[in-house]
Amino acid sequence: LSRGLGDVYKRQEEYRSIKLNNSATTIQRIWKGIKQRRRYLIDRRRVIFIQRVLKMHLSILKLLDLRRNRATYYLQKYIKGWEARSRFVRIKRSIVYLQKAWRGRAARRKYGNLRIERYATILQKNIKRYLSL
């Protein structure tokens, strides 16, 4: 009988040891899961913070690039306008010069024709006077 009780105690002790071991493993597993979850949440917050800082930095760079592009656009617009105005003034001066030359030529022709007409009139007047004598 004592031998049977020893086996029972032995089996109970083995069962208790296995149950204790399983309980310790379960506690360790749960604790490890809690630690991993906390670690994951901390790492996740860090990653989100880094992403937020990088996105902000990239948006600032994009804004600066847009401002540079806008400045370049306005500078190009100003230069193109200046070139167009300069070209217009150059062409206008050329046209005015040509008009002046043409009108001068026309005036000289007209004056030449008037001179001839005046001389012709004087000549006719003199011929009429000579013939009337």
Disulfide bonds with the S-S distance in Angstrom:
none
